[in-house]
Amino acid sequence: MVPPRDRLGEHSRRKRGLLTGPNPTDRGKNGSKIYLITDRNGLPLSLGTSAANLHDSRALKPLICGIPPVRSRRGPRRRKPDKLHADKGYDYAHLRRWL
C-alpha cells in the first residue's frame, strides 16, 4: 500500500514557486490592486493603487475625493457622484451615508 501524500500542497508549490502555500488564498506573495473610477462613457476620473491585502472599501473615500470638481450650470461644483455603480466590496452602510 502506498502512503498518502499532500497532493494539493505539493502540486501548488511546484507549479507556482516556493512562496506558494497549500491554500490558494494564503500564498504570501506581494501584490497590488489598481482602482479606477470612470464616468458613464469610460473617461477616467480617478485612479488609485494599494497593497493587495487592503480591503476594497478602504480605498473608496480617497478615490472619490480624487475626482476633480464638476461644473454645473446651477449650484456649487460637485465632487461626489450622483450615482455610483460598484461591486459588493464597496457595499457598506457607512460608505452609503458618506456618499
N, C-alpha and C positions, 0 to 999 in steps of 0.2 A: 504494500500500500504506500502511496506517495503522500508525504506530509503536506498539509495545505500551506499555501503561500499568500502573502498580502498582494494579491493581483492588482488591485486598484492603485495602491500607493507606489508599487514598483514601476508600473507602467507609466504613471503620470510623471514621475521624476525622470525616468529615462527619456521620455518624449519631450518634456518642456524644460529640462535643466535642473540644476542642483537646488535652486531656491524654491522649487515647487513642492508643496506638501501634498499629502494624500487627499485633502479636501480642496475642491476647486475654488472655494471662497476664502481660503486661508493660505494663499500662496506666498505671502510675504514679499512680493515684488514691488518695486517702486512704480508709480504711475501718476497720471494727471487726468483731469477732466477739463473739457472745454465747454463753456456755456455761451449761448448766443440768443439774443432777443432780436427778432425781426418784426417789421411791420407786415401788414397783410399781403404785400406784394413781394416779400422776401428781402427787402432792403435792410441790412444790418443796422440796428440801433445801439446795441450794447454788447460787448464781448468780455468774457472773463475766463480765467483759468484757476484751478485749485488742485490740491492734492487729491489723489483718488479716494482717500478714506474720509473725505469731508462729505457730509450728507447734503443732498441737493437743496433742501430747504434753507440751509445756512447761506447759500450763495445767492438767493433771490434778492434780498434787500440791496446788496451792493450793485447788482445788475440793474435793478430798477432805478436806483439813484444815479447810475451812469448814463441813463437816457438823457440826451440833450432836451432842453425845453422846446415844446411845440407851440408855435404861434397859432392863435385863433383870431377870428375877426372880432369876437367879443369876449370880454372877460380876461382874466390873468392867464399867463402862459402855464401850460400843463406839463408836468413831469411824469406823473403816473398815468398809465394807460386806462382808458375807459373799460376795456375788455382785455382779458389775458387768458390765453389757452396754454395749459401746461399739463404734464402728466401727474400721477399720484404722488410723486416725490415732493411736490410743492403744495399739496392739498392739506393745509393745516389751518385751524381756526385763527390762530394769532396772525398768520400771514394774510388771511382774508380780511381781518379787521384792519390791519396796517394798510392794505391797498384801499 
